[in-house]
Amino acid sequence: MKVRVHVSLKPGVLDPQGRAIHHSLEGLGFSGVNDVRAGRLIELDVDEGMSDDALDDMCRKLLANMVIENYRIEKVAA
Amino acid sequence: MSSFRGAVITFPGSNCDRDMADALEKVSGAASLRVWHGDAELPEHLDFIGVPGGFSYGDYLRCGAIASRSPVMRAVIEAADRGVPVLGVCNGFQVLTESGLLPGALLRNSGIRFVCREVPLVVENTQTLFTAGYEAGQTVRLPVAHHDGNFYADDETLDRLEGEGRVAFRYAEDVNGSARSIAGILNQAGNVLGMMPHPERAIESAHGGSDGRALFESAIKGLVGA
């Protein structure tokens, strides 16, 4: 089973990388971009039937830092 | 002569472990014990544990994230809970926040760039194991070398850190965008200090400054009661 974990900075946490990307987009002449936040996508290949609790546990214990980040688990149909 | 027992942890990618061990040896007169990240146990009867700077595990995932889950860190957390003094510098500070021993997190520097220079710091609290050798409000100069030293914590946590005297060092100028210019913090019990600047790189005049020496002297004197 393929699982995608989307990790993003919590609202309010300064994102210097997103800001730099934003500036660069503006430099390329793209207007109308109001904000950019950069995150991380982690793809897992796990055993069929892996429980939601186990996936949640992985996110909380390692994949995301709950002080600054949120995560969203997406199960991808084969 | 000295019965001091200090240990320094080495992770794959640590690069300040030798400096930390050297600083402990120069100040204590006792050889430092070296511990590998895969060791599940620490040497017995430790007086001090150093978690050094560097780029543990190549900063993969998040700075300090993988190192903080390594076998030896479970032992370090247990030792810290028993009251053994722990100093985390730079990547070591990141490891300590990732491990939960210290609150908050260290984000990418607000200016995006890696910052490598000497910076002025104000010693905010001299009533701690690590800072007793400084004068209150004293400004010291220590080197920094980091890309992710921008301390972040929510306002409630920051207020608590300030209220409990747990801000040990504050930048005297903007270095990396840290919340309230915080450069180093203590845990609630006061036996764990994490800081981005490198006291171990300022031990003797040949380093270009020796303002870091008092930190090791404070800790070691406080421990062996010399």
Interface residues (C-beta under 8 A of the other chain):
Chain A: V13 L14 P16 Q17 A20 K61 L62 L63 N65 V67 I68
Chain B: L61 R62 A65 R69 T97 E98 P103 G104 A105 L107 R108 N109 S110 G111 I112 N150 Y152 A153 G177
